[in-house]
């Protein structure tokens, strides 16, 4: 485990590892970026090679939503979607701003802000360290409004924070939680929805770094309640954040349980069929059944993306370090298949 508050040290080197204490600043401008042949990279390469994104998702039996902002420097994108499990109702709103106009990321994962504004549509995510919360504010020209608070202090969730290598000279930092209580309101389709009354639980992903030029990953997440009232969260991936270290983990009432590398089994020709998710240490053995999905495909020469984020229910078991077998039986979550060129 690694400690400290800044990601880049005084010599310009990255600090790899799993972090016991929060990373307060991802000071990437202090990093000595080299080419694969060990030549110093210029200012433009250092600027345009750095990517970052933040995702917030809310899960309940009545409403599921996902919202993300991504800054690829050449462009910035954002999306928001809603899905109603009881009716199958779905709505999606996606935006892209050239040269990341109107997009701003603070480099402070614990108490910074992320904003996106484009043609009258605005999305803002603001974090506070005390209490450990994130607030999502959305105002769209369609009339959609979101004011949601993700409270990671109820229960107190130990964030998963990690930095791994990516290619010859790159790296990825990620800070994630799952199982936060969500309160606030959504205004959509002429309705005002109280999220606290839905017993909604949420997930957050704050990621940044000099990522591989072409990246592919699968990712799975759970945020739900067990029959005994405890809150369970999960974050599992394959394809990123597994060079020497892995981000794979789950939480029970905020307590972090680290697990091994993972394998995802699915039909890539029909992503709506059930998926299997297992870790090599045997501590995760799940089946995910999709109910719906948000998809985006972009081919803009320099940039490309084939993105599928599914939402549905998990069945199976998680095994805690003390040997407890935690049974999942229909808890909600996400599953993802994503190719990106940036």
Secondary structure, 3 states (H helix, E strand, C coil): CECCCECECCCCCECCEEECCCCCECCHHHCCCECCCCCECCHHHHHHCCEEEEEEEEECCCCEEEEEEEECCCEEEEEEEEEECCCCEEEEEEEEEECCCCEEECCCCCCCEEEEEECCEEEEEEEECCCCEEEEEEECCCCCEEEEEEECECCECCCEEEEEEECCCEEEEEEEEEEEEEEEEEEECCEEEECHHHCCEEEEEEEEEECCCEEEEEEEEEEEECCCCCEEEEEEEECCCCCCCCCCEEEECCEEEECCCEEEECCCCCCCCCEEEEECCCCEEEEEEEEEEEEEEEEECCEEEEEEEEEEEEEEEEECCCCCEEEEEEEEEEEEEEEEEC
